[in-house]
Amino acid sequence: MIATVCTLGLWLASPASAHHSMAGFDRKNTITLNGTVKEFSWQNPHCYIEVAVPGKDGQLVNWNVEMTAPGYLVRAGWKKTMIKPGDKVTIVGNPLLSGEPGALFVSVTLPDGQVLTPRGVQAAPAGTPAPQAK
């Protein structure tokens, strides 16, 4: 009985040990990415947006933007169909400290001007033009 309880306890605790910290992100600064969604991954433990952003040399750079878990997004009013490949979006995020093309999600503005954040969905202001990828 004791062995079963111990084994069950270790099995339940193992996913927690795989979780990583947010220490790799510069939480004091934000960047703005204007690009085209390549993929929106709605999965546990974190959702991701992969977005192609034109670099300084004109070549596309794939940025991976890490988000929170889908359960939190659902409670904030999100649906997994809100972001689609091909959408022209503006993403605000905290960049990776390493300088690699990655960020921690702060907000995304959709083509219709709607702003999505981890805390909720904001309607686009009346008359707001859709953002264009640069």
Sequence and secondary structure as in RCSB ss.txt:
>XXXX:A:sequence
MIATVCTLGLWLASPASAHHSMAGFDRKNTITLNGTVKEFSWQNPHCYIEVAVPGKDGQLVNWNVEMTAPGYLVR
AGWKKTMIKPGDKVTIVGNPLLSGEPGALFVSVTLPDGQVLTPRGVQAAPAGTPAPQAK
>XXXX:A:secstr
 HHHHHHHHHHHHHHHHT   STTB TT  EEEEEEEEEEE  SS  EEEEEEE TTS EEEEEEE   HHHHHH
TT  TTSS TT EEEEEEEEBTT SSEEEEEEEE TTS EEETTEEE   TT       
